Amino acid sequence: MTNYNFPNQVLKALTLLEQNNYEAVVVGGAVRDLFLNKEPHDYDIATNATVEEMYEIFNNKLKELNSDAFSAEKEIDIPEDS
């Protein structure tokens, strides 16, 4: 099995979810790209945390993550319940 070096922000997001007792894994095109020895353009994370739970976890850690995807200057859109 090959070991992959994920970007710091991805590792921080995975760790933060796991520290809050949620499962978190990298999925999607990034996994495909890594298997093809290509550089992923973005990373998707699947988790069993709800949107509300993720908002609560990440809302307190946005500055710590310090990435474009989780920048404190950007707004996070939370879908309204239908």
C-alpha positions as CSV (number, residue, x, y, z in Angstrom):
1,M,0.0,0.0,0.0
2,T,1.3,3.4,-0.9
3,N,1.3,6.2,1.7
4,Y,0.0,9.6,0.5
5,N,0.9,12.9,2.0
6,F,-2.3,14.9,2.2
7,P,-2.1,18.7,2.5
8,N,-2.0,20.1,6.1
9,Q,-5.5,21.6,5.8
10,V,-7.0,18.2,4.8
11,L,-5.2,16.4,7.7
12,K,-6.4,19.1,10.1
13,A,-10.0,18.7,9.0
14,L,-9.8,14.9,9.3
15,T,-8.2,15.1,12.7
16,L,-10.7,17.7,14.0
17,L,-13.7,15.5,12.9
18,E,-12.1,12.4,14.5
19,Q,-11.2,14.3,17.7
20,N,-15.0,15.1,18.0
21,N,-15.8,11.3,17.6
22,Y,-16.9,11.4,14.0
23,E,-15.6,9.2,11.1
24,A,-13.9,11.1,8.3
25,V,-12.3,9.9,5.1
26,V,-11.0,11.4,1.9
27,V,-13.2,10.4,-1.1
28,G,-13.9,11.2,-4.7
29,G,-11.6,12.5,-7.4
30,A,-8.7,13.1,-5.1
31,V,-8.5,9.4,-4.3
32,R,-8.7,8.6,-8.0
33,D,-6.0,11.1,-8.8
34,L,-3.7,9.7,-6.1
35,F,-4.1,6.2,-7.5
36,L,-3.2,7.5,-10.9
37,N,-0.1,9.3,-9.5
38,K,-1.7,12.7,-10.4
39,E,-1.8,15.8,-8.1
40,P,-5.4,16.3,-6.9
41,H,-6.9,19.7,-7.5
42,D,-9.2,19.5,-4.4
43,Y,-10.1,17.1,-1.7
44,D,-13.5,15.9,-0.6
45,I,-14.2,14.5,2.9
46,A,-17.0,12.2,3.8
47,T,-18.2,12.1,7.4
48,N,-21.0,10.9,9.5
49,A,-21.3,14.3,11.2
50,T,-24.4,16.3,10.2
51,V,-24.2,19.7,8.6
52,E,-25.1,21.3,11.9
53,E,-22.5,19.3,13.8
54,M,-19.8,20.2,11.2
55,Y,-20.8,23.9,11.4
56,E,-20.4,23.8,15.2
57,I,-17.0,22.0,15.0
58,F,-15.5,24.2,12.2
59,N,-17.1,27.5,13.2
60,N,-14.7,27.5,16.2
61,K,-11.7,26.4,14.2
62,L,-11.8,28.3,10.9
63,K,-8.8,30.5,11.6
64,E,-6.8,27.5,12.8
65,L,-7.3,25.7,9.5
66,N,-6.0,28.7,7.6
67,S,-6.9,27.6,4.0
68,D,-8.8,29.0,1.1
69,A,-11.5,26.3,1.6
70,F,-11.9,27.1,5.3
71,S,-10.9,30.8,5.5
72,A,-12.3,32.9,8.3
73,E,-13.0,35.6,5.8
74,K,-15.4,33.4,3.8
75,E,-19.0,32.7,4.7
76,I,-20.2,29.1,5.0
77,D,-23.6,28.5,3.5
78,I,-25.7,26.2,5.6
79,P,-28.7,24.8,3.8
80,E,-32.1,25.5,5.4
81,D,-34.1,22.4,6.4
82,S,-36.8,21.9,3.8
